[in-house]
């Protein structure tokens, strides 16, 4: 039986893959991070792909590590995708956006509804930022993961958000914008930077988390809610 907790191996693997990507990382990098021999790592994972599987489980479904059979066998590409898919399904929390895009309005104003959508996007990214960082760092080297994450999941989110914006722009509840897909991306990228990327930026990590959340909400609402005294036409 391996002497080190599997959670420790998985955490080290996650850090290495986030730093180097999938292609650039090696088992020797993980062994060095753990101060273990190269061969000792194989008592936990049979391959680099198995280490990535452990890393994804660590960040997506940490409770599942306890029941794993060790050493972990090399997973098929679809097993890698399944970890990401089930982790996102368990934690996505996009119920407000989905309901609003489908026209299932609560008894609230568009401002309240849109604010709640911004909040749930922010909370998802903030809560899952390490998992998202691991996926985005490794996906360019893994076609099945890239297809699932960038094409199926992220583009679906952007399309849903775009549909929401378009419907409320047409009704006059939100301001007209030059391009709806670009506006949807503006929202998600603003959220992503403040909820995720600023933490890894050595010159921005000192910004207060709660202040960032409130400021993002305030400025996005101000950007999209109509103001009669402001010219919303492009200049």
C-alpha positions, 0 to 999 in steps of 0.5 A: 500500500502506498505510504503517502495520501493519494490526495497529496499526490493528486494535489502535486500533480495538479500544481505541476500540470497547471504550471507546465501544461499536459505536454510540458509536464512529466512524471519526473516533475511530479516526483520532484514536487513530492520529493519522491523517486520516479518509480514511487509515483508509479505506485499511485498512477500508471502514467501521466494521463493517470496523474492528470485524472487524479489531479482533475478528481482532486479539484472536481470531486475530491471526495471520490479520491478515497475510493480509488483503486491504487495505482490508477490505471491509464484512463481513456480520453472519455474518462478524462472528459467525464470527470470534467463534465460531472464536476461542472454539472455538480457545481455549475449553479447556472440555474438563474441564467438558464431559467432567465434565458428560457423566459421563466421570470421570477417576480423581479425586475430585469435589474435584479434578475441580471444582477443574480446572473452576474452573481452566480457566474462570479461565484462559479468561477471563484469557487472553481478557479483552480479546476478551470485553470487546470483544464484550460492549461491542459486542454490545448494538448488533449483534443477531446478535452478541448472539444468538450470544454471550449466548444460544448460547454463554454460556447453553450454558456456564451450562447445562452447568455447572448440569447438572454441579452438579445431578448432583453435588448429587443424589449428595451430592458437592456441597452443596445450593444454593437455586437451581442456575442462580444457583449456576452464575452465581455461579461464572462471575461470581466468576471473571469479576471476579477474572480480568478486571474487577479488572484494569480496576478502578483500586482493585483492579488491585494485587491479585496475579494468582496470589493471586486465582486461588488464592483464587477456587479455594479459596473456590469449593471451600469453598462447594460441597464438603460439610463435615459440621460446617457447616449447609448448609440455608438459614436 
